[in-house]
Amino acid sequence: MKLIIAIVQPSRLEAVKQALVDVEVFRLTVLDCQGFGRQRGQLSAHRRESTSLQLMRKIQLQIAVNDEFVEPTVDAILRAARTGEKGQIGDGKVFVLPLEECIRIRTGERGPEAI
């Protein structure tokens, strides 16, 4: 089992959700978040002085998948979240982490069946 965390631009969320449905991934958690990477945020000017570094709004997706769904899920996210043909700085990141345990609260099921 793996936990896939994807940070994407808010404008790409609907495309990513549809791409996940197309590869039969229907369970995800979506969070609003802020941050910056290579693009280093945005400078905001206050009274003609550029002093403040503003964080960029992003969307974080958390998706728990069984091992056979890792590559289709990652490929779908990459295709849908990339802007333009080659992509641009700020398109986001995908992290794939080992998921030690998953427990369904309602039934108490554990492991891959709980996902």
One Martini backbone bead per residue (centre of mass of N, CA, C, O) as a GRO file, in nm:
protein
  115
    1MET     BB    1   0.100   0.034   0.017
    2LYS     BB    2   0.011   0.378  -0.067
    3LEU     BB    3   0.092   0.729  -0.041
    4ILE     BB    4  -0.040   0.992  -0.227
    5ILE     BB    5   0.111   1.314  -0.282
    6ALA     BB    6  -0.037   1.607  -0.427
    7ILE     BB    7   0.077   1.910  -0.578
    8VAL     BB    8  -0.145   2.158  -0.713
    9GLN     BB    9  -0.312   2.349  -0.911
   10PRO     BB   10  -0.625   2.469  -0.884
   11SER     BB   11  -0.686   2.468  -1.202
   12ARG     BB   12  -0.630   2.129  -1.208
   13LEU     BB   13  -0.835   1.965  -1.038
   14GLU     BB   14  -1.054   1.862  -1.238
   15ALA     BB   15  -0.857   1.708  -1.423
   16VAL     BB   16  -0.749   1.517  -1.207
   17LYS     BB   17  -1.013   1.386  -1.122
   18GLN     BB   18  -1.079   1.270  -1.403
   19ALA     BB   19  -0.820   1.101  -1.436
   20LEU     BB   20  -0.881   0.918  -1.192
   21VAL     BB   21  -1.146   0.802  -1.292
   22ASP     BB   22  -1.023   0.677  -1.557
   23VAL     BB   23  -0.836   0.480  -1.342
   24GLU     BB   24  -1.017   0.398  -1.091
   25VAL     BB   25  -0.996   0.652  -0.885
   26PHE     BB   26  -1.224   0.740  -0.598
   27ARG     BB   27  -1.016   0.805  -0.357
   28LEU     BB   28  -1.000   1.127  -0.188
   29THR     BB   29  -0.813   1.405  -0.064
   30VAL     BB   30  -0.879   1.760  -0.019
   31LEU     BB   31  -0.650   2.041   0.011
   32ASP     BB   32  -0.575   2.342   0.122
   33CYS     BB   33  -0.279   2.533   0.033
   34GLN     BB   34   0.058   2.661   0.100
   35GLY     BB   35   0.338   2.776  -0.111
   36PHE     BB   36   0.687   2.716  -0.223
   37GLY     BB   37   0.939   2.696  -0.465
   38ARG     BB   38   1.096   2.791  -0.737
   39GLN     BB   39   0.900   3.048  -0.757
   40ARG     BB   40   0.905   3.201  -0.471
   41GLY     BB   41   0.651   3.326  -0.505
   42GLN     BB   42   0.521   3.652  -0.416
   43LEU     BB   43   0.557   3.981  -0.448
   44SER     BB   44   0.458   4.243  -0.237
   45ALA     BB   45   0.332   4.568  -0.254
   46HIS     BB   46   0.401   4.840  -0.017
   47ARG     BB   47   0.434   5.144  -0.091
   48ARG     BB   48   0.661   5.069  -0.315
   49GLU     BB   49   0.744   4.808  -0.142
   50SER     BB   50   0.931   4.513  -0.165
   51THR     BB   51   0.879   4.278   0.115
   52SER     BB   52   0.668   4.048   0.059
   53LEU     BB   53   0.620   3.697   0.083
   54GLN     BB   54   0.397   3.509  -0.099
   55LEU     BB   55   0.200   3.256  -0.095
   56MET     BB   56   0.089   2.985  -0.274
   57ARG     BB   57  -0.181   2.846  -0.401
   58LYS     BB   58  -0.285   2.510  -0.328
   59ILE     BB   59  -0.328   2.156  -0.389
   60GLN     BB   60  -0.400   1.867  -0.190
   61LEU     BB   61  -0.350   1.524  -0.247
   62GLN     BB   62  -0.488   1.222  -0.100
   63ILE     BB   63  -0.382   0.878  -0.183
   64ALA     BB   64  -0.488   0.556  -0.128
   65VAL     BB   65  -0.307   0.264  -0.246
   66ASN     BB   66  -0.255   0.000  -0.413
   67ASP     BB   67   0.014  -0.112  -0.581
   68GLU     BB   68  -0.137  -0.139  -0.871
   69PHE     BB   69  -0.216   0.193  -0.856
   70VAL     BB   70   0.031   0.376  -0.865
   71GLU     BB   71   0.103   0.432  -1.167
   72PRO     BB   72  -0.175   0.523  -1.273
   73THR     BB   73  -0.200   0.759  -1.073
   74VAL     BB   74   0.055   0.918  -1.140
   75ASP     BB   75   0.006   0.948  -1.446
   76ALA     BB   76  -0.260   1.105  -1.421
   77ILE     BB   77  -0.148   1.346  -1.267
   78LEU     BB   78   0.069   1.435  -1.467
   79ARG     BB   79  -0.116   1.487  -1.709
   80ALA     BB   80  -0.329   1.689  -1.561
   81ALA     BB   81  -0.118   1.900  -1.409
   82ARG     BB   82   0.008   1.980  -1.661
   83THR     BB   83   0.126   2.262  -1.825
   84GLY     BB   84   0.126   2.209  -2.113
   85GLU     BB   85   0.351   2.016  -2.280
   86LYS     BB   86   0.611   2.063  -2.060
   87GLY     BB   87   0.551   2.258  -1.858
   88GLN     BB   88   0.585   2.429  -1.533
   89ILE     BB   89   0.663   2.619  -1.300
   90GLY     BB   90   0.429   2.510  -1.043
   91ASP     BB   91   0.277   2.233  -1.101
   92GLY     BB   92   0.436   2.040  -0.895
   93LYS     BB   93   0.397   1.740  -0.686
   94VAL     BB   94   0.498   1.391  -0.619
   95PHE     BB   95   0.433   1.160  -0.354
   96VAL     BB   96   0.565   0.837  -0.243
   97LEU     BB   97   0.441   0.641   0.026
   98PRO     BB   98   0.446   0.437   0.269
   99LEU     BB   99   0.179   0.216   0.394
  100GLU     BB  100   0.140   0.047   0.677
  101GLU     BB  101  -0.172   0.131   0.746
  102CYS     BB  102  -0.527   0.036   0.718
  103ILE     BB  103  -0.844   0.155   0.861
  104ARG     BB  104  -1.174   0.080   0.886
  105ILE     BB  105  -1.395   0.209   1.097
  106ARG     BB  106  -1.669   0.065   1.049
  107THR     BB  107  -1.530  -0.255   1.034
  108GLY     BB  108  -1.200  -0.298   1.089
  109GLU     BB  109  -1.052  -0.317   0.851
  110ARG     BB  110  -0.738  -0.429   0.703
  111GLY     BB  111  -0.554  -0.301   0.471
  112PRO     BB  112  -0.626  -0.334   0.140
  113GLU     BB  113  -0.938  -0.364   0.202
  114ALA     BB  114  -0.966  -0.066   0.331
  115ILE     BB  115  -0.923   0.096   0.056
   0.00000   0.00000   0.00000
